[in-house]
Amino acid sequence: MNFNALTPELIVAFEAIVGPAHVLTAQRAEAAAMADAYADYGRDHTEDFHFTPDVVLRPADAEEISRIMQLCHAHRIPVTPRGAGTGLSGGALPIHNGVVLSTERLNKIIQIDERNLQATVEPGVVNETFQNAVKEVGLFYPPDPASKGSCFLGGNLAHSSGGPKAVKYGTTKDYVLNLQVVLPTGEIIWTAANTLKNSTGYNLTQLMVGSEGTLGIITKVVFRLLPFPQHNILMLVPFRQEAQAADAVSAVFRAGIIPSGMEFMEREAIAWSSDYLKIPLTLPEDIKAHLLIELDGQDLDQLYKEAEQVYGVLEPYDVGEILLADTAGQKDDLWRIRRNIGNSVRYNSVYKEEDTVVPRAELPTLLKGVKEIGARYGFKSVCYGHAGDGNLHVNIIRGELDDEMWNVGLRQPISEIFELCVKLGGTISGEHGIGLVQKGYIGIALAEANLNLMRGIKGVFDPHGILNPGKIF
C-alpha cells in the first residue's frame, strides 16, 4: 500500500472542516497535558498493541466526514474509523498511522418512533444508553455485548456484535433497516429504506454490517425494535463435568425451550470474575463449569413452566445445587460476573482471545479439542462464551510462556483450533471480527475465491485502499 504523509496544509484544511479543537496531534496533546488520552486513540482492547496516529479528527456529522474523506482520497491518506475502542481484533488500530477518525461526537439518539417500532441513531451512542432510552418507552433493542456499558453502536455494526441475547433474538445485523454511510471517496448514501421488507437491488445494508470499517463510515442507523419483555427468570447451573455443561446446551433447545441467554463459564472463568468484582460466590471443589440460563417473556407463569422444563432436561446430568436468582440484585450480580470475565482475565494475565464458533451441538467437541491442543503445546486456556449459539471465547493465558512461544509458537496451535472449528461446521470469529490479529488465519475459513470477491468489493468502494487499511485481508 502506497500512502502519502500528512502535510501542514492538510492539517489546516482539517481544522477548517471540524474546528481546531477537534484536530489532535501528538504535539498538541503534549502541550495540553493530553498525551495519555491521545495515546488511547492508538490502542483498543486487543492484547497490548499500540500504533500512533499522525492526527485524530473528531467530526460532528456526515457532511464533515464527507469533506475529510474527499481530502484523504485525493491525497492518499490512510483513515482508520474509530468508535469506543473496545474491540478485540485490532480493527480500530491505525497500523499505517495517518488519520484516526473518531465518531465520538456523533452521539445523538435522533428519533424513537414508537408507532413503527424503529429508532434512528448516530454511531457514537453507547449501546446501553440506547437500550435504556428505548426501554423507557416500552421497547427493546436486544444486542448486548459484554462491553455494552462502553461500546458504541457503530462498532457493534462494524463487527455485527452479538452478546448473550443473540441466542433468542439474533445479532446486530438482524435489527438494521437502513444506514447512512460516507464512502471512502466522500459520497454520502443511504443503503436501503426504513421498511421491514426490501427487495430492491443488492443488500448494501448487510454488506456494510460486519465490514469492519473497510467499506464506508456509518453516520446514521435506523434500527427496528421489539416490545420489551416484562419478566425474566435467571438460573445458575453448576456441572461436575465441563463436557456435560456443553452438551446440556443442545438438550435444552431440543426440548423446545429457547432461552434469552445461555452462557457457558468454566470454573476458572467464573472464579476469576467473582473475585475481580468482589462478589461472593460459593464454588464447591467438584464443580468444573456453569451454565447461566435466562428465560424471558411477557407471561411470568409461562416462564416458570419453562423453568420446570429446564430442570427436567438437566436431571440426567451430574449437576450441583441450581441457584434460582430471586431478586433483581442477585440477577444483576450474576450477569455482572458473566460480563466481566474478559476484564478479570485481563486483570490476571496477558492473554490472547480467540472468538471461536461452531453449531451448538458441536460445542462439547470443540471444548474438548481446545483443551487437548493446549495440553500438547503447553498453554493454559480459560473458556467461556455464548453457548446457546455455539460461540466459545478461548482465552489463551500467557503465564510462563516465553517471548518466542507467545509471539510465534502459538500460531500453530491457534491454527489447529480454527481448523477444528471449520471441520465442525463453524468459523474463526462469531462476533469479534477479523481485524488485524486474525487476518493471517482467514484462509482457514474462506476459500481464495471468496477472498477475491471480497477484495473486488473493497476495490469498488475504496479504489485507493485508504479506509482502515491492513485489516481482514
N, C-alpha and C positions, 0 to 999 in steps of 0.2 A: 504494500500500500504506500502510495506516494502522497504525503500530505505536506502542506506548507506551514511555516511558523507564523505565529501571530505577530502583527506589526503594531507599532504605536497608533498608526492611523485607524486600524480596526478597533482598537480599544476605544478610541474617541468615537467611532461610529456606534459601537455598542452602548456607550454612555448616552448618546443621543436617542437611542431606542428605549432603554429601560431606566435611564437616570443614573448618575454617578454612584448613588448609594447602593445600587444593585449590581454593580460591577466590582468583583472582588479579585484581587491578585495577591500573591504571597507577600509582596512588599507592602501593599495597603493593609493587609490583615495584620502584619507585624507591627505596623505603625499604630494601628487601632487596638492593639492588645487582643487580637482575634486569631492568633496563629493556630491555636488548638481547634477552634471552630472551623477555620479554613482547611486544616488537615483532614477533618472529618469528611469533607467532600471527596476525598480520595480513597475512602475505605467504606466497606459495608460490614455485614456480619459473617463474611466468608473468611474463615481461618484468620491469618494475620497479614493479609495482603494490604499494600498501600501504594497508590500511584498519585503523583501530584499533578493537578490540573494547571494549565497555564492561566486560566481565568475561569471564574464562576459567574454565571449570569443568572439573575433571578427575575425573569419576565413576569408580567401581570396578566397577560391574556394571549389569545391565539394570534392576534394581529402582531404583537411584539415578537412572538416566536417565529411567525412567518418572515418578518424582516430579518431576524437573526439568521434563519436558515438560508435565506436568499444570499446573504453575505458569505456565509460559510460555504455554501455550494459554489459560489463564484470564485472563492479564494482557496478552495480545497482545504478547509479547516475541519479537523475531526470534532464531532459533537457527541457527548455522552449524556443522554437524558437521565435524570435522577429524581427519585421520589424521596422516601424517608430513609433510605439506606439500610433497610432491614433484610435485604436479600441474602441468600445463602449459596449463590452460584457465581458470584462476582459479576453479575450482569450490569451493575451500575458503576463499575470501576473504569476510570479514564486511562486505559493502558497505553493509549497513544497521546496522552496529555491533552492539549487543545482545550476545548470548551467543555465544562460541565454545565449543563442547562438544568437548573433546579426548578421543579414545579411547585415549590413550597408556597408561593403566593397565589396559586390557582386553587384556592381552598374554600370555595363557596358552594353551599347547597342551594342551587338556583331555584328549584321548584320541587315540591312534593305534590303530585297530582293524585289526590285521594279517589277521585272519580274513576280514573283509569288504572289505578294501582301502578303508578310509574313515578320515577324521580329523575330529575336532571341535575347532575353534579359536576364539579370540576375534579381533576385528578389528584389534587393535593389535599383532599378531605381525608381525614383519618377514618379507617374502617369502622371502628367502634363509635365514633362521633356520628357517622351516618346511620349506623344501626339504631342508636339511641334516638335520633331525630325522627326516624320513621316509626319507631315503636311508640312514640308519644301520640301518634295519630292512629294507632292500632294496626300498623303494617310491619312487615318483616322482610329484612334482607338477610338471607341465610349465610352466605360465605363468611367464614370466621377464622382466618388463620390464627396461629398461636400468638402472633405479634399484632393482633387486631387493635390493641390499645395504642399502637405507634405507627403501624404501616399505613401507607397511602393507598387509596383505591386505584390510582394509576399504576402503581407497582403490582397490585393484585391482578390488574388487567394484563400487564406485560407478561406475567407468568401463569395466567389463568389459575390463580391460587385456589386452594380448597379449604381445608380445615375440617374439624370434627363433623360439622353439619352436612358435609358433602355426601355422606353415605345415604342420607334420605333425600336431600334437596338439590344435590349437584354442586358444581364448582362455579367460579365466577363467570365462565363463558355462558352458562345457562341462564343468566339474568341480564345479558346485554342486548338491548334492542338496536341501538344506534350510537355512533361515535362521531364526534368532530375531531379531525386529525389534520395536523400540519405535516405535509410531506417533506422529505429532505430537500426538495427543490424550492420549497416555500409556499406551494399552493395549499389552500385550506379546503377540505372536503368534508361532507357528511357521508358515511359509509352505507346508510340504509334509510329506513323510515321508522317512526315511533309506533310500529304496529307489531302485533304478535305473529302475524303471518307476513311473509315477504318472499316472493318467488320471482324477483326482478333482477336478473343478472347474477354475476358471481357474488358469493358471500364475502364481501370485503370486511364486514364486521368481524366475523370469526377468523379471518386471516390476520387481522390486527391483534386480536386477543391471543396472547401466548407468543407474540413475535419478539418479545424481549427488547423493545425499543430499537429494533433494527430497520423497521419499515416506515415508521412515522411517529410523531409525538401526539399522544392523545390529549385533547384540551377540553372536551366536554363528553359526558357519558349519559345516556338515557338507559336507566335500569328498569326492569319490571320488578314488581314487589308482590308479596303474598300477605294474606291476613296473618296477624301474629298469633301463634299457638298459645293458648291461655294457661295450659298446665304442662308440667313435666315431672317425671319420676327418674331418679338417678340411683344407680346401684354400683357398688364396687365389689367385684367378684375375685377372690384370691384362688389361685390354682397352685397345686403342688408340682405340676409339670408344665413347662413352657409350651411344649408341643400341644398339650391338651387345650391350653388357653387359645392358641391359634386355631385349632380345629373347631372349637366351640363357636367361633365366629360364623362359619358357614352353616353350622347346625341351627343357629338362631334364625337365619334367613330361610332355610329350608322348611322351618316350622311356620312360615308365613308372617313373621314379625319383621318389621322394618324399623329399627331404632333410628332416632335422630342423632345418635352418637354411639360409636362402638370403638373404643380406644384400647390399644394394647400397650402395656408397660411391663418390661421385665423388672425383676426385683431391684437391681441397682438403679434403674431409671427413677422409679417411684421413691426409693430411699434417698437418693441424692436430692431430688426436688423437694421432698418434705423437709429434709434437713436445711436446705438452702433457704426455704421460706419460713423456717421455724414453726411449721405446722405439725403438731404431734400426730403420729400415725403408728399404730401397732402393726408390726410385721413379724409374725411368727417365723422361726428359723426354717421351717419346712416349706414356706411359700416361695415360689420361684417367679411368679408372674401374676399380673392382674388384668382384668378387663373392666373398663369403665363403660357402663351401658346406660344410655339415656333414652327414654321414651317421651314423646311429646304429642300434643293434640289439643282438641277443644273439649273433650269429654273425659273427666277425671276417672269416672267409673270404668270406662273402656280401657284407660291406661292401666288401672290396677288389674284388670283381666289379662292384659298383655304381659304385665309383670309376672303374674302367676304362670303364664305360659313359658316365660323365660326361665323361671325356677324349674319348671318341668323339663325343659330342654337340658338344663345344666345338671340335672340329677345323676345321670350316668358318669359324670366327670368327677375327678378327685379334687373337689373344691373345699376350701375352708369356710369360715363363717362369712356369709354375704352381708355387706353393710348397705342398708337402705337409707339413704340420706333423708332425714325427716325435717330439716329446716333449710331455709334459704342460705343461711350462713354455712352450713355443712356442705351444701351443694357447691357454693362458691369456693370453699376451701379445696374440694376435690378437683374442681376444674382449674383452679389456680395451680395445683400440683401438676396436673397434666400439662398445662400451657407453659409452665416454667421448666420443664425438663431440659430443653435446649439451653436455657440460661444456667441451669445448675451444672450441666456438663461443661459448659464454657468456664464456669467458676472453678471446677475441679481440675481441668486439664486442657491443654491444647488438643484439638481434635479435628477430624475430617468427617463431615456428614454426607452420607450417600442417601439419596432420596429414591429408594427402590419401590417398584410397584408391580404386582402380579395379580391375576384373577384371584379373588379372595379365598377360594378353596385350595389354592396352592401356597397359601401363607405358611403352613407348617413346614412344607418342604423348603421354602426359601429361608425361613429362620434356622432350620437345621443346617442348611448349606452354608449360611453366613458363619455360623459357629465353627463348622468343620474347616472352612477356609481360614478363619482366624487362628485356629489351633495349629494348622500346618505352617502358617507364616509367622506365628509368634506374636500376634497382636490381640488385644482385648477390644471388644465392642460392647456398647450399650445400645440396646434396641428398644424402640417404641414407635408408635405411629397410629395411623387411622386404619385400624384393622378391618373395619367394615367395608372399606373399598380397596383392601389389599395393599395399602401404602405403608411400607415399613421404613422408618428412618434408622439407618445404621450409622451410629457414631463410633468411629474408629479412634480409640484413645491413644495418644502418643506415649504416655507412660515412660518406659525406659528405652524406647526405640531411638537409635542413633540417627544423626542427620541423613546419612546415606539411605537408610531404610525408610525414613519419614518422607524424604523428598523424591526418592527414585524407586526404592524397593517396593513400595506399596502399590505401584501402578499395576503390577501383575495380579495381586490378589483382588484389587478393585475391579480389574477387567474380568476376573473369574466370577465375581459376584454379579456383575452386569450380564455376563454370558448366561449365568444361571437364570436370571430374571427373564431374559429373552427366550431361553429354552422352555420356560414355564408359561410362556404366552404373555409376558409383561414387557416392560421397557425400563429405561435407565433414569427417568425422572417422572414423578407423578404430579409435582406442584412447585418445585424449586426452580425448574428451568435448567438449561444447558449453560448459558452464560460463558464464563471464561474457564471454570475449573473442570467442566465435564465435556468440553468440546473435543478433547482428544479421544473420547470414548464413543462419540456419536455414531461412528461406523459400525459399532456392535449392534445398534438398534435399527439403523436405517441403511438401506442399500444405496450404492452410488447413484443409481437412477433417481432415487428420492432426493438425495442431496443436490444433484444437478438441477432438478426442478426448483428446489428452494433457492439455490444460487441465482438461477434465472429470474425468479421473482424479486429477489433482492436487487438485482441489476436494473430491473424495470423501475422499481420505486426509488432507488438510490444510485443513479448511474456513476457517481464519483466515489461511492462507498464511504461517505463521511459519517453516517449515522451509526453510533455505537459500534465502531469497527473492532474486529478481532473477537467477536462473540459468536457463538453457536458453531460456525464452520471452522 
